[in-house]
Amino acid sequence: MTGDVRPGPPPGARPGPAPGIRPGPPASGSFAARPGPPPELGDDEARHPAVDAAVQAMANAATLAPADQIAQYEAAYETLRETLATIDQT
């Protein structure tokens, strides 16, 4: 081997964002990707009121603080699990 040659990227510019520029939260201070209410699907007799209520509860959870969202999602999950279990039994 000759000299101090080490494997690695060639010298010069490195790929990636420019130094000092880092991604951060949206400038508005809120998250723009908040979900809206679930779409209205019409009067389909195959729908189940408990499932509709659980879906609406999950949509409403988006407006809560993250700690409160967890409890809302867990309650909706339990409702969906119980509802699906009763559907399987019939």
N, C-alpha and C positions, 0 to 999 in steps of 0.2 A: 504494500500500500504506500501511496505517496502523499505526504502532507496531511492537512487537517480536513480532508474531504469527507463530508457526512451526507448520508442520504436525507432527502427531504424536499420540500418545495423549492423551486428556483427563487433566487433573490428578486426582490422587486415588489410590485403590488400584489396584495393578497386578495383572494375572492371574498365576497361578503359585503356587508354594509360599510360605509365609510366610517372611519374612527370617530367616535363621539356621537354617532347617530344610533339610537336604540329604539326599538318599537315600544310603545306604551299604550295606555288606555285611550279610548276615543277622546277627542278634544272636547266634546260636549259634556263629559263627565258622567254620562249614562251609557248603558249598553244599548246600541241600536238594534240588536238582533233579538229583541223581546218578542215572544210569540203573542199573537192576538187570540181572540176567542176561537174555539173550534168552528169549522164551517158548518152551516146549517145543511143537514143531509136530507131533509124532508120527512115525510110521515111514513117511514118504512116499518112495517109490522115486525120485522126481524130485529129491530132495535130493542135494547133493554134499558129501562129507566136508571137502574143502579150503575150501569156502565156509562151512560150519558152523564150522570152526576159525578162519577169519578173523573171523567175526562174534563168536565167543567172545573172541578176542584184543582186539577193539575194546571189548567190554563190560568186560574186565579192565583195559583202559587207563585207565578212569575212576578207578581207585584209585591211579594213578601220579602222580608230579609232572608238571607240564605239559611240561617239557623231555623227559621220558621218554615221554610220550604221543605226541609227534610221531613218534618212531622206531617206535612200535607201530602207529600209524595208517599210516605209510608202508609197513611190512612187510605189513599187511593189504591195503592197496591193491594192492601188487605181486602178492600171492597171488590176489586177485580178478581182476586184469587178466590174469594168465597163465591162470587157470582159464577165464575167459570166452573167451580166444583159442583154447584147445584145444577148447572146446565148439563154437565157430564153425567149426572145421576138420572136425568130424565130420559 
